[in-house]
Amino acid sequence: MKVAILISGSGSNMVALAESMTGDHPARPCMVLANDPNAGGLARARAMGIPTAAIDHRPYKGDRTAFEAALLEPLLTAQPDIIALAGFMRVLTPDFVGRFEGQILNIHPSLLPKYKGLNTHARAIEAGDTEAGCTVHKVTAALDDGPILGQARVPILPGDTAETLAARVLPMEHKLYPLALRRLAMADHTPITLP
């Protein structure tokens, strides 16, 4: 199976996914696509031998349909079986999601359904939660919604800030996302739970 990975920044989750797709893994990365030509993850992908493309979202300000039409061009050329959003910081329209229904994965830095959207770690701390974490889910038209494929949990410690909590959640993202992708590529939809 072919996997297109969409990024906006440094691509740490993209690297974790790409490094996992070796040996007997049923999938391989076919492209890394960014919405920022300066995204650090593009150079990392090229260094790994993965084809890259970038569609700068800024010229399309206020016109998500036109941006997504441009985004579709390299995707349709690559013909991915799975699209993995790995720190892709653009909200996709229902039309785009519908075109790839059931094929788009995302990793979100909270224990969904809690804390959809941004500032998840700060919101968990402010709410007095005792744990936080991350969720891999299939993407639907609703933001940070869709069937959950896996979750990883970390404790919220006394004195935690959003930054210290994020630093503990990120390594769990790097463990969980590759496991969830592998299972999906094998048509196994059993949710994963990491402590």
Backbone hydrogen bonds in HBPLUS format (Angstrom, degrees):
<---DONOR---> <-ACCEPTOR-->    atom                        ^
c    i                          cat <-CA-CA->   ^        H-A-AA   ^      H-
h    n   atom  resd res      DA  || num        DHA   H-A  angle D-A-AA Bond
n    s   type  num  typ     dist DA aas  dist angle  dist       angle   num
A0028-ARG N   A0001-MET O   2.86 MM  27  6.30 146.9  1.97 163.8 172.5     1
A0081-ASP N   A0002-LYS O   2.73 MM  79  5.18 149.2  1.82 131.9 141.6     2
A0082-ILE N   A0002-LYS O   3.07 MM  80  6.43 155.6  2.13 159.7 163.3     3
A0003-VAL N   A0028-ARG O   2.92 MM  25  5.96 152.9  1.99 152.6 153.4     4
A0030-CYS N   A0003-VAL O   2.77 MM  27  5.50 164.3  1.79 136.6 140.9     5
A0004-ALA N   A0082-ILE O   2.96 MM  78  6.42 158.7  2.01 160.9 164.0     6
A0084-ALA N   A0004-ALA O   2.80 MM  80  6.19 162.0  1.83 160.0 166.2     7
A0005-ILE N   A0031-MET O   2.89 MM  26  6.28 165.6  1.91 156.0 158.1     8
A0033-LEU N   A0005-ILE O   2.89 MM  28  6.22 157.4  1.94 150.4 157.8     9
A0006-LEU N   A0084-ALA O   2.90 MM  78  6.21 157.3  1.95 147.5 154.7    10
A0086-ALA N   A0006-LEU O   2.83 MM  80  5.81 172.4  1.83 165.0 167.3    11
A0007-ILE N   A0033-LEU O   2.91 MM  26  6.26 154.6  1.98 148.2 156.0    12
A0041-GLY N   A0009-GLY O   2.85 MM  32  5.97 158.0  1.89 148.1 143.7    13
A0015-VAL N   A0011-GLY O   2.94 MM   4  6.18 156.6  2.00 151.9 156.5    14
A0016-ALA N   A0012-SER O   3.14 MM   4  6.40 158.8  2.18 142.3 147.8    15
A0017-LEU N   A0013-ASN O   2.93 MM   4  6.17 158.7  1.97 149.9 155.3    16
A0018-ALA N   A0014-MET O   2.82 MM   4  6.02 172.8  1.82 157.5 159.7    17
A0019-GLU N   A0015-VAL O   2.83 MM   4  5.89 166.4  1.85 153.8 157.7    18
A0020-SER N   A0016-ALA O   3.23 MM   4  6.26 133.1  2.46 132.9 143.8    19
A0020-SER N   A0017-LEU O   3.06 MM   3  5.22 132.8  2.30  98.8 112.0    20
A0021-MET N   A0018-ALA O   3.19 MM   3  5.37 140.5  2.35 101.7 112.2    21
A0022-THR N   A0020-SER O   2.92 MM   2  5.75 135.7  2.12 105.5  92.6    22
A0025-HIS N   A0022-THR O   3.03 MM   3  5.52 163.0  2.06 134.3 137.6    23
A0032-VAL N   A0051-PRO O   2.89 MM  19  6.37 146.5  2.00 151.2 162.2    24
A0053-ALA N   A0032-VAL O   3.02 MM  21  6.52 139.9  2.19 154.3 158.7    25
A0034-ALA N   A0053-ALA O   3.00 MM  19  6.48 155.0  2.06 144.9 151.5    26
A0055-ILE N   A0034-ALA O   2.89 MM  21  6.33 158.5  1.94 164.7 166.8    27
A0057-HIS N   A0035-ASN O   3.18 MM  22  5.51 154.0  2.25 146.5 140.4    28
A0039-ALA N   A0036-ASP O   2.93 MM   3  5.33 165.9  1.95 124.0 124.5    29
A0042-LEU N   A0039-ALA O   3.12 MM   3  5.88 158.6  2.17 120.3 125.5    30
A0045-ALA N   A0041-GLY O   2.86 MM   4  6.05 153.2  1.93 146.9 153.7    31
A0046-ARG N   A0042-LEU O   2.93 MM   4  6.22 163.5  1.96 151.4 155.7    32
A0047-ALA N   A0043-ALA O   2.95 MM   4  6.13 152.5  2.03 144.1 151.6    33
A0048-MET N   A0044-ARG O   3.17 MM   4  6.43 127.3  2.47 133.4 146.4    34
A0048-MET N   A0045-ALA O   2.92 MM   3  5.02 134.9  2.13  98.8 112.3    35
A0050-ILE N   A0045-ALA O   3.01 MM   5  5.27 169.5  2.02 144.8 141.4    36
A0049-GLY N   A0046-ARG O   2.95 MM   3  4.96 157.7  2.00 103.4 109.8    37
A0060-TYR N   A0057-HIS O   2.99 MM   3  5.46 147.4  2.10 114.2 124.4    38
A0061-LYS N   A0058-ARG O   3.21 MM   3  5.40 153.4  2.28 121.2 118.5    39
A0063-ASP N   A0060-TYR O   2.70 MM   3  5.28 156.4  1.75 155.2 154.3    40
A0067-PHE N   A0063-ASP O   3.13 MM   4  6.46 161.1  2.16 151.1 156.8    41
A0068-GLU N   A0064-ARG O   2.83 MM   4  6.00 164.5  1.86 151.8 155.8    42
A0069-ALA N   A0065-THR O   2.96 MM   4  6.15 144.5  2.09 140.0 150.0    43
A0070-ALA N   A0066-ALA O   3.10 MM   4  6.39 152.6  2.18 145.2 151.4    44
A0071-LEU N   A0067-PHE O   2.88 MM   4  6.18 150.6  1.96 146.1 155.7    45
A0072-LEU N   A0068-GLU O   2.85 MM   4  5.99 143.0  1.99 142.8 151.6    46
A0076-LEU N   A0072-LEU O   2.71 MM   4  5.79 166.6  1.72 167.4 168.1    47
A0077-THR N   A0073-GLU O   3.18 MM   4  6.36 148.0  2.28 143.8 152.6    48
A0078-ALA N   A0074-PRO O   2.98 MM   4  6.19 153.3  2.05 144.4 151.0    49
A0079-GLN N   A0075-LEU O   2.86 MM   4  6.02 137.5  2.04 146.6 158.9    50
A0083-ILE N   A0103-GLN O   2.88 MM  20  6.05 165.6  1.90 145.5 148.6    51
A0105-LEU N   A0083-ILE O   2.78 MM  22  6.19 161.1  1.81 163.0 169.4    52
A0085-LEU N   A0105-LEU O   2.81 MM  20  5.94 173.3  1.82 148.2 150.4    53
A0097-VAL N   A0093-THR O   3.02 MM   4  6.32 172.8  2.03 161.5 163.0    54
A0098-GLY N   A0094-PRO O   2.80 MM   4  5.80 157.4  1.85 144.6 151.6    55
A0099-ARG N   A0095-ASP O   3.10 MM   4  6.28 142.8  2.24 140.5 149.1    56
A0099-ARG N   A0096-PHE O   3.17 MM   3  5.27 126.3  2.48  96.7 110.0    57
A0100-PHE N   A0097-VAL O   3.08 MM   3  5.41 135.0  2.29 104.9 116.4    58
A0101-GLU N   A0098-GLY O   3.33 MM   3  4.74 154.2  2.40 107.3 102.2    59
A0103-GLN N   A0100-PHE O   2.83 MM   3  5.37 158.5  1.88 146.5 147.6    60
A0139-VAL N   A0104-ILE O   2.83 MM  35  5.40 163.2  1.86 145.6 147.4    61
A0106-ASN N   A0137-HIS O   2.94 MM  31  5.57 143.6  2.08 155.5 166.8    62
A0137-HIS N   A0106-ASN O   2.98 MM  31  5.57 156.5  2.04 152.7 160.3    63
A0108-HIS N   A0135-THR O   2.81 MM  27  5.25 161.4  1.84 152.9 159.0    64
A0110-SER N   A0108-HIS O   2.90 MM   2  5.78 140.1  2.06 100.1  91.7    65
A0135-THR N   A0108-HIS O   2.86 MM  27  5.25 155.0  1.92 151.0 159.4    66
A0114-LYS N   A0111-LEU O   3.06 MM   3  5.64 148.9  2.16 127.8 122.5    67
A0123-ARG N   A0119-ASN O   3.09 MM   4  6.23 156.8  2.15 149.6 156.6    68
A0124-ALA N   A0120-THR O   2.98 MM   4  6.20 152.0  2.06 147.7 154.6    69
A0125-ILE N   A0121-HIS O   3.06 MM   4  6.32 161.0  2.10 151.1 155.7    70
A0126-GLU N   A0122-ALA O   2.89 MM   4  6.08 167.0  1.91 151.7 155.7    71
A0127-ALA N   A0123-ARG O   3.01 MM   4  6.08 142.5  2.16 138.7 148.1    72
A0129-ASP N   A0124-ALA O   3.16 MM   5  5.56 156.3  2.21 171.1 164.9    73
A0128-GLY N   A0125-ILE O   2.98 MM   3  5.26 156.5  2.03 108.9 116.5    74
A0156-ILE N   A0130-THR O   2.83 MM  26  5.10 169.8  1.84 124.4 123.5    75
A0132-ALA N   A0154-VAL O   2.82 MM  22  5.44 163.4  1.85 163.4 169.2    76
A0154-VAL N   A0132-ALA O   2.84 MM  22  5.44 160.2  1.88 138.7 141.0    77
A0134-CYS N   A0152-ALA O   2.99 MM  18  5.45 149.5  2.09 146.2 155.1    78
A0152-ALA N   A0134-CYS O   3.04 MM  18  5.45 155.2  2.10 145.7 151.3    79
A0136-VAL N   A0150-GLY O   2.88 MM  14  5.19 163.6  1.90 145.0 149.8    80
A0149-LEU N   A0136-VAL O   2.74 MM  13  5.46 161.6  1.78 145.8 151.5    81
A0150-GLY N   A0136-VAL O   3.27 MM  14  5.19 138.4  2.45 146.4 140.1    82
A0138-LYS N   A0147-PRO O   2.88 MM   9  5.41 158.6  1.93 155.3 159.9    83
A0192-ILE N   A0149-LEU O   2.94 MM  43  6.28 149.2  2.03 123.5 130.5    84
A0151-GLN N   A0192-ILE O   2.80 MM  41  6.22 149.0  1.90 150.4 157.9    85
A0194-LEU N   A0151-GLN O   2.82 MM  43  6.28 161.1  1.86 153.7 160.0    86
A0153-ARG N   A0194-LEU O   3.24 MM  41  6.41 151.8  2.32 137.1 143.0    87
A0160-ASP N   A0157-LEU O   2.99 MM   3  5.43 154.0  2.06 139.5 137.5    88
A0165-LEU N   A0161-THR O   2.96 MM   4  6.08 164.5  1.99 156.0 160.5    89
A0166-ALA N   A0162-ALA O   2.93 MM   4  5.98 156.6  1.99 139.8 146.9    90
A0167-ALA N   A0163-GLU O   3.01 MM   4  6.18 149.7  2.10 142.1 150.0    91
A0168-ARG N   A0164-THR O   3.26 MM   4  6.56 134.3  2.49 135.4 145.8    92
A0168-ARG N   A0165-LEU O   3.05 MM   3  5.23 133.2  2.27 100.5 113.1    93
A0169-VAL N   A0165-LEU O   2.95 MM   4  6.24 145.4  2.07 149.9 160.7    94
A0170-LEU N   A0166-ALA O   2.99 MM   4  6.05 160.6  2.03 153.2 156.5    95
A0172-MET N   A0169-VAL O   2.91 MM   3  5.27 125.4  2.22 109.1 124.2    96
A0173-GLU N   A0169-VAL O   3.00 MM   4  6.39 144.7  2.13 149.8 160.8    97
A0173-GLU N   A0170-LEU O   2.98 MM   3  4.95 119.5  2.36  96.8 112.5    98
A0174-HIS N   A0170-LEU O   3.05 MM   4  6.43 153.7  2.12 152.7 159.5    99
A0175-LYS N   A0171-PRO O   3.20 MM   4  6.50 126.6  2.50 131.5 144.4   100
A0175-LYS N   A0172-MET O   3.13 MM   3  5.04 135.6  2.34  93.1 105.5   101
A0176-LEU N   A0172-MET O   2.81 MM   4  5.99 172.2  1.82 158.5 160.5   102
A0177-TYR N   A0173-GLU O   2.99 MM   4  5.82 168.4  2.00 151.3 154.6   103
A0180-ALA N   A0176-LEU O   2.93 MM   4  6.19 162.4  1.96 162.2 167.5   104
A0181-LEU N   A0177-TYR O   2.90 MM   4  6.08 162.2  1.93 157.6 162.6   105
A0182-ARG N   A0178-PRO O   2.98 MM   4  6.10 164.2  2.00 147.2 151.4   106
A0183-ARG N   A0179-LEU O   3.07 MM   4  6.30 163.5  2.10 147.8 152.2   107
A0184-LEU N   A0180-ALA O   2.98 MM   4  6.18 164.9  2.00 150.2 154.4   108
A0185-ALA N   A0181-LEU O   2.90 MM   4  6.10 161.7  1.93 154.6 159.6   109
A0186-MET N   A0182-ARG O   3.08 MM   4  6.32 128.3  2.35 139.0 152.3   110
A0186-MET N   A0183-ARG O   3.00 MM   3  5.06 135.8  2.20  97.9 111.0   111
A0188-ASP N   A0183-ARG O   2.83 MM   5  4.95 167.2  1.84 148.6 144.7   112
A0187-ALA N   A0184-LEU O   2.85 MM   3  4.88 158.3  1.90 110.9 113.8   113
